[in-house]
Amino acid sequence: MNDHDDQQICKVLQQSCPRVDPTLHRDLWPRVLHKLEDSSEGRVPWYDWALVAATVLIVVAFPRLLLVFAYHL
Amino acid sequence: MDLLRRFTLGDIDAFETLVRQIQASIYAWIVRIVRDPGVAEDLTVDTLWRMYRLRHKIRVDGNFEAWAHRIATNLAIDYLRRKKPEHSLLAEPVAAPNSDHLLAREIREKIQEAFRRLPPKLQVAATLALIEERPYDQIASALGISVGATKVRVFRAVRILRKQLSDAGITPMRRAYNE
């Protein structure tokens, strides 16, 4: 393909598919922030993990507590 | 601490400042590929969201905008893969029909259809290089390939396009838009 062919193909394509307006007409930050908040909703917060860890530690340290809990259930 | 470093550490205020700095550039890049302002806005939001999720992977001394454009380009290519086949490259202009106009319109539709049938990676390279006339080094950077490989993609796109148009009875070199 030579430069002349290139120019002809460019011309045909540009006439068939005119350029689009590349200007962004509004601020997208609110939408980005909303998406970030949505995506973080499914995550388990750190304090929930801390609670689970504390419970596991207590059960390991004092296994008989399970019996006490079972009795009260 | 500079803005980019604060962003990589997850500072949401730094991210907001960065978004306001680069959103127009990302949008302009995407809309040139997908050629639909609504879709381009959605993909820009997705790009910015993905940048935040991948912030720990960015090199603070690297080219931030090129990294953003690469993410944007990948999302645009994914969109072109998923896109419905009837989607048009542009809104059809409304005009009084006459035989010349109908013929021109038919040719234009065939060219658009042939263009849409290109593999997305070739279509993106051809759109940016031939329609938008972006510099090859910029396209190569956004595609994550060399300038030589970008030229090969454009060459392959033109070859396929020429074959498809020839099969459809159109020889763009001689006749397409002589009206």
Interface residues (C-beta under 8 A of the other chain):
Chain A: M1 D5 D6 Q8 I9 C10 K11 V12 L13 Q14 Q15 S16 C17 P18 R19 V20 D21 P22 T23 L24 D27 L28 W29 R31 V32 L33 K35 L36 S39
Chain B: I12 E16 V19 R20 Q23 A24 Y27 A28 V31 R32 R35 P37 E41 T44 V45 D46 L48 W49 Y52 R53 L89 L90 I107 R108 I111 Q112 F115 A126 T127 L130 I131 E132 E133 F155 V158 R159 L161 R162 P172 M173 A176 Y177
